[in-house]
């Protein structure tokens, strides 16, 4: 996404917010990559990544957060839940 947007954004896939974007929205997506400016609540199922010149104003919720140098963040972060798991190997010490 590039440009200005006001409203809600919902996606199960990847959302990329470009450097020139100014987004005022509640966002929910699988993966969110931020390079522009966001205002509002952001929820990601898998991860949120932000890289300079990103500016984030609001609360973020994601099991994985990756912020590069130079990112501005004002709000609260919540790292709850777990990223999507790989197939688990059984416990060799557990008796079935």
C-alpha positions as CSV (number, residue, x, y, z in Angstrom):
1,X,0.0,0.0,0.0
2,X,1.2,3.5,-0.9
3,X,-0.6,6.7,-0.4
4,X,-3.2,7.8,2.2
5,X,-5.8,5.5,3.7
6,X,-8.4,5.8,6.5
7,X,-10.6,2.9,7.6
8,X,-10.0,-0.8,8.3
9,X,-7.7,-3.3,6.6
10,X,-8.2,-7.1,6.9
11,X,-6.2,-9.8,5.2
12,X,-5.0,-13.3,5.8
13,X,-1.9,-12.7,3.7
14,X,1.0,-10.2,3.7
15,X,0.4,-6.5,3.9
16,X,3.2,-4.2,2.8
17,X,2.9,-0.5,3.8
18,X,5.2,1.5,1.5
19,X,7.5,4.4,2.5
20,X,5.1,7.1,1.3
21,X,2.0,5.6,2.9
22,X,0.1,7.3,5.7
23,X,-2.4,4.8,7.1
24,X,-5.0,5.6,9.8
25,X,-6.7,2.3,10.3
26,X,-7.1,-0.8,12.5
27,X,-5.1,-3.4,10.7
28,X,-5.3,-7.2,10.9
29,X,-3.2,-9.4,8.6
30,X,-1.0,-12.5,8.6
31,X,2.3,-10.7,8.1
32,X,2.7,-6.9,8.2
33,X,5.8,-5.1,6.7
34,X,5.9,-1.4,7.6
35,X,8.0,1.2,5.8
36,X,5.6,4.1,6.1
37,X,3.5,5.8,8.8
38,X,0.7,4.0,10.6
39,X,-1.9,5.2,13.2
40,X,-4.1,2.7,15.0
41,X,-4.2,-0.9,16.3
42,X,-2.1,-3.4,14.3
43,X,-2.6,-7.1,14.8
44,X,-0.5,-9.8,12.9
45,X,-1.1,-13.5,13.1
46,X,2.5,-14.3,12.4
47,X,4.8,-11.3,12.5
48,X,5.3,-7.5,12.2
49,X,8.4,-6.1,10.7
50,X,9.2,-2.4,10.5
51,X,12.1,-0.7,8.8
52,X,13.3,2.9,8.5
53,X,11.7,5.4,7.8
54,X,8.6,3.7,9.5
55,X,6.6,5.6,12.1
56,X,4.1,3.6,14.1
57,X,1.6,5.3,16.5
58,X,-0.7,2.8,18.3
59,X,-0.8,-0.6,19.8
60,X,0.7,-3.6,18.1
61,X,-0.1,-7.3,18.7
62,X,2.1,-10.0,17.2
63,X,4.0,-13.1,18.3
64,X,7.1,-11.8,16.5
65,X,8.2,-8.2,16.2
66,X,11.2,-7.1,14.1
67,X,12.2,-3.4,14.2
68,X,15.1,-2.1,12.2
69,X,17.3,0.8,13.3
70,X,15.6,4.2,12.9
71,X,12.0,3.1,13.3
72,X,9.8,5.4,15.4
73,X,7.3,3.6,17.7
74,X,4.9,5.3,20.1
75,X,2.4,2.9,21.8
76,X,2.4,-0.5,23.4
77,X,3.4,-3.8,22.1
78,X,1.9,-7.2,23.0
79,X,3.7,-10.3,22.0
80,X,1.1,-12.9,22.7
81,X,0.4,-16.2,21.1
82,X,2.9,-18.3,19.2
83,X,4.1,-18.1,15.6
84,X,2.8,-20.9,13.4
85,X,4.5,-24.1,14.6
86,X,6.4,-26.6,12.6
87,X,5.4,-30.2,13.0
88,X,6.4,-31.3,16.4
89,X,8.5,-34.4,17.0
90,X,7.3,-36.7,19.8
91,X,9.0,-36.7,23.2
92,X,11.3,-39.8,23.3
93,X,10.9,-40.0,27.1
94,X,7.1,-40.0,27.0
95,X,5.3,-43.4,27.3
96,X,2.1,-43.7,25.4
